[in-house]
Amino acid sequence: MTSHDQNLPRGRINQFTAPLARFLKVEAAAGALLLGVTAVAVLITNSPWSEPFLQFWEAPVGFHFGPLVVSRSLQHWINDGLMTLFFFVVALELKRELVLGELRSLRMAMLPLAGALGGMLFPALFYLALMRQEPELHGWGTVMATDTAFMIGCLAILGSRIPASLRLFLLSLAIFDDVGAILVVAFGYGDAVNWTALGLGLAGFAIVAGAAWLGTRSVSIYSILGIVIWVCFDASGLHATLVGVILGLMTPTRGWVSDTRLRSILAVVLSYPKGEHWSGDTVDRRDLRKAMMAARETLSPVERLEMRLHPWVGFAIMPVFALANAGVVISLEALGQPVALAIVIALVLGKPAGVLCMSWLAVRMGVATLFSNLNWGLIAAGGLLTGIGFTMSLFIAGLAYDPASLTAAKIGILTASLIAATAGILALLGLTSSRARE
């Protein structure tokens, strides 16, 4: 009997829960790495190496091709280029959850969606109310997003005492949140629209859709098309990271090879007698190659791309982004500025209030259903963690504030994220401990 035969059979639910568990593990580990990189960025910025460190990210990087000159700062390429892959993976996970995963039920999907809408609307209103007479009023988008990696990392600290339903709720909410935030960036912090470039970008999306309809399987072709579309959107005035969201949502969720066809192809390979007969241009080898392709293409493109890209985003792109953007000179004077205080209040108070109120309203109106093993106490306590803005807050702050206000905004973001993480962990720890005693 083989070791495989000794394992228990896997239920159908595994095909839904396994991808989610893998995503959570990567996010939790990425959150720990992100925390370390952020600390390094802050320490260097407050050290004698501060000036060369900050100047490094402003170094121009580009290329010349005849009369065409493309040159941007290194930080710009990171924030607008590499972060496009971050949003692409976010959109892939959102589509997988909605089509293949736990949120296939509309009423279940409406609960985190309602929470995300409240978690975006309330803090923005808090910020606008506090900053209505200040020049930094335009920075309202800074307080609208949740950092998925840090939030999942905080939940990982609490381990199995946190029910899976709360993890699913908060993860789904954060993903909806990130997609909403990039829409805010695209339309709230873009430049004047270049309609010619935008039209070319939209034509590129049409070509991608046509290639998928024709059955094109090459990742290289889609990558080239994605780069061309990104260039068009970058020139259009809309934020180019929007391309990642749209392409992610366009990615097919069905495998090219059905389970029945895969079994037929594998049966042909398994029918060959044992022996080393797979080399050379033979029928045996062609059948083996066909089986390899069939095994790969049985997984949907959404799942294959997410499995391939998520570790790169979590362990490379996000740490590089934090290193380039989290550096800030610590100053109590800056923390006392109105913009920093408004960000802290909006994230720490506005975020959880919006999540709880809108989730409750959605259930009360009957458009959403409460997840099993999830109650309003857990939602209120978990909602505190949504005040961890960090990645997206820093991303939007770089677009919304001038250099004079950016330092205070970054300090507000870091302070709010620290308070939200501490409050959320302590609230969940106390709530789950009391439940365990009961």
N, C-alpha and C positions, 0 to 999 in steps of 0.2 A: 504494500500500500504506500503510495507517495505521500509526501508531506502536504501536498495540495488536497489530497483526498481526506486528510485528517482535519481540515478546517471546516467550520460550519458554513452552510450555504449562505450567500449574501441575499438579503431581501431587496425588493425593488426600491425601497426607500434609500438604499445606499447610493444609488445613482444621483439622488438629490442632495443628501447630506454630506457625502464625501467631498464634492467640490467646495461646498461652503466651509467645511472643516479645514481644507487645505488653504483656502483664502484667509481664514482667520489666523492660522498658524503663521503664514507669511507676514500678515499685517502686524501681529504681536511682536515677532522678531524684528521687523522693520521699525516698529515704534521704539524698541529699546536702542537700536542703532541710531535712529533719528535723535533721540535724547542725548546720546553721547556726542554726536556730531554738532548738535546745537550748543552744547556746553563748550566744545572746542572753539567754535566760531566766536562765542561771547568772550571766552578767555583771551583769544588772540586779539580781538578788537580792543580789549582793555589792557593790552600789553604794549611794550615798546615796538612790537612788530605791526602795530595797528595800521599805520599808513601804507606800507608796501602790501599788506594783506588786502586792504580795501581797493587799492589801485590795481591790483592784479585782476579783479573781477571787472574793472572798467576798461581793460585793455581791448583795443579794437581787433576784431577777427573777421576776415572776409576773403573775398577773391576778386580778381579782375579778369574779365573776358572781353577783350577788345574795348569798346566804349562802355560796356556794362561794368559797373562797380557796385558790389554788394559788401557792405562793411557794417557790422554792429558790434556792440560791446559783448564780451564773453558772458556777462550776466544776462544780456538780452537773449542770446542764443540758448542759454539754459532755461530762462523763464518762458520764452515763447516757443522754443524748439523742443527741448527734451520734455518739458511739461505737457506737450501735446500727447506724448506716449502715456503719461500718467492719466490724462483724461480719456484716452482711448481704452485703457484697461478698466477704468471706472465704468465706462459705458458698456464694455463687454460684460462685466459682472452684473450690471443692472439688467441688461437684456437676458442674461442667463437666468437670473432670479425670476424675472417676469414671465419667461417663456418655458423654461425647463425646471425651475427650482420651486422654492417654497411659496413664492408670491404669485403663482399662477392664478390663484383665486383673487378676483377683483376686490372683494371686501377685505381680504387679508392685505393686499397691496395698498389699499387706501389708508390703513392705519399709519404706517411709517411715512406715507406721502403727506398725509394731513399733519403729522408731527413735524416733517421737514418744512412744510409751508409756514407753520406757526413759528418754527425755529429760525426762519428767515425774516418773516414779517415783523415779529415782536421786537427783536433786537434792533432792526433798522429804525422802527418807530421810536424806541428808546433813544437811539443815537440822534435822530433828527430833533427830538424834543430837547435834548441836552445841548445840542450844537446849533440851534436855530439862529443864533446871532453871531456865530463864529465863522471865520473864513474856511475852515476845514469841513464845512457841512457836506461837501461832495464826497466825503469818505464813508458814507453810510454803508456801502457794499462790503467794507472791511469786516463787519461784525456778523455777516450772514452765513458763514460756512463753518463746518465742523471738520477737524482733522481726524480722518479715519484711523490712521496708524496709531496715533497716540491714544485715541479712545479705546481701541481694541487692546492696546498694550495695558491700559489701566484695568480693563476687564480681566485680562490674563493674570494680573497680580492676585485677583480674588479667586481664581481657579474654579473648581466645580461647584462652589457655593452659589454661583450665578446661574440661573436657569438658562437653557439654550434659547428659549423664546425671547429673553431680553437681549441676548447677543444678536439674534436675527433682527429684532426690531431696531436696535441701535445701528447695526451695520447697514441695513436697508435705508434707514433714515439718513445716515451719513452719505450714502451713495446718491440718493435723491438730492440731498443738500449740495453735493459737489457739482452735479449736473446743473442745478438751478444757479449756483454761483457762477459757473462759466457762461451761462446765458446772461447773467447780470454784467459780467465782464465784457462780453461781446457787444452788448447793446447799450450799456451804461458808461463804459469807459473806452469806447472806440473813438477813432478819429472820423473826420468827414469821409463819407463813403465814396470810393472810386467804383462807379457802377460797371465800368468795363472789366476791371479786374474781378469784381464780384460775379459778373456774368460768366467769365471764364472759369471761375471756381465752381459755380453751380453746374456748368457744362461738364466739368471734371467728375462731379458726383453722378451725373447722368451716365457718363462713360463707365464708371465703376459699377453702377446698377446694371448696365447693359452687358458688361463682361461677366458679371455673376449670372445673369439670365442665360447667357450663352454657354455657361459651364466652365469658365476659365478657373483653373485651380492654382495657378502660379502665384505664390506669395510675393515673388520679385516684381511681377507686373503690378500688383496692387500697391506695393511699396512705392514704386516709381510714380504711379498715379497719385498716391497720397502726398508725396513730396511736391509734385506739381500743383496740386490743389492748395497745399499749405502756402506755397509761394504766392499764389493768386490771392488768397485770403489775407496774407501778410501785407500785400500791396493794396488791398481793398479798403482798409480802414477798420474792418471788423477784426477782433482779436483772433489770431491764427489758431489758438488752442481749441477753438470751437470745432475745427476740422476733426480733431481726435474724437470728440463726442459724437459727431454725425457719422463718421466712418465706423465707430464702435457699434452704434445702433443699427447700422446697415449690414453688419456682419451676419451671415446666415446661422441659424440655430439648428439646422438639420444636417446630419451627415450625408455625404455623397453616396456611401455604400450602406445598404440596409443590412440588418442583422442576418436575414435569410441569405442574402447574396454572399456575405462574409463567410457563413458556415459552408456554403457550397464551394467557395474558392479554397478554403482551408481543407475541406474534405479531399480535394484533388491532390494537394500537397501531401497530406497525411497518408494517402493511398500508395505513395511510392515506397519501395522497400528500403530498409535501412542501408546506409552506405554513403561514401563520399562521392556523390554524383551531382553536386550543385555548381561545379565550375565549368567554364567554357560556355559557348553560345549554344545551349541545349534547351530542349523543351522543358526539362526539369527546372533549369535555372529561371527561365521566363515565367514559369508558374510560381516559383518562389518569390520573384520580384513582384508579381501581381498580388500575391498574398500579403507581402509587406505593405504595398500601397493600399490594399483594401483594409488592412488592420488600422492603418493611420487615418484613412478617410472615413472610417466608421464613426469616429468622434466628430462632432460638429466643429466648424471653423471657430465658433465662439469659444468653445472649451479648449481647443488646441492652442489658439493664440493667447488665451489668458494663462494657460499653464506655462507657455514659453516666455511670455513677457512680464508676468507679475513679479517673479523674483528680481528681474533686472530693474523694474520700477522701484520695488521696495528696498533693495539693497544697493542700488547705484544712483538712480536718478533723484530720488527724494533726499538722500544724504548730500548729494552734490548741490541740490537746490538749497537745502538748509545751510550748508557751508557758505554759499554765495549770498544768502539773504538774511540770515539770523544774526549776523554780526552787528552789535549795537553797543555804544558806549553807555554803561550803566550810570544813571544820574537820577537822584531823588528829585531834583528840580524838574527834570523832564516828566517824571511820573506825576507831578502835580499840575501839569498843563491840562487844559480842558479836554483836548483830544484824547489824551491817555486815560483820563478818568471816565470819559464817555465810553471808550472802548471797553474798559473793565466792567462798568455797570451794565452795558448792553450785552456783553458775552456772559457774564456771571449770573445776571438776573434775568435779562430779556430772553436768552436762549431757552433755559429750562421752563420758564413761564409759557413761552409760545408752544413748546413741544407738548407740555401737559394740557394746556387749554384746548389746542386744536385737535389733539388726539381724543380727548374727552368729548368734544363737540361732534367729531366724526362718528364716534360710537353712539352717542346720544341720538343723533339724527338717523342712525341706521345705515349709513353708507360704508361703515367699517366695522370689523369684528375684532374683539380683543383676543390676542393669541392665548393658547392654553398655557397655564402656569404663569401668566402675566397679570399683575394687578396694578392699580394706580399708584400704590406706594413705590413699587419697583420702577414704574415709568417716571415718577417724580425724582427718585434718587438717581436713576440712570440718566435722566435729562440734564442733571448737573454736568455730566461729562461732555455733553454737546457744546458746552461753553469753551471747550478746547479748540481754539480757532487755528492757530499756528500756520500750517502750510498755505492754505487758501487765504487766510487773513493777511499773511505776509505778502502773498502773491498780489492781492488786490491793493494792499497798502502801497506797494511800489508803483502802481498805476495812478492811485488816487491823490497822493500827497506830494507836495514839493519837498526838496531836501531839508528845508528848515523844520518841517512838521514830521518828517518821516521817522526821525529818531524817537520822538515822543510816542508816535503811533506804534512802533516796534516794541517799545518798553511796555506800553499798554497791552499789547497782544501777548507778550511773554508773561506778564503779571497775571492777566486774566486766565491764561491757559494753566498756569501753576495753581491758582486759586480754584478753578473749576475742577482740575484733576484731583486735588486734595479733598475738596468738598464731596465730589462724587464717590471717591473711594471710601471715605469715612462714612457717608450716608449708606452706601450699599453694604459696607461691612457691618454697620450697626443694624440695618434692617434684616440682613440675612442671618446674623447671629441671633437676633430675637426670634426669628422664625424657626431656627434650628432648636432653640430652647423649647419653644412651644410644641 
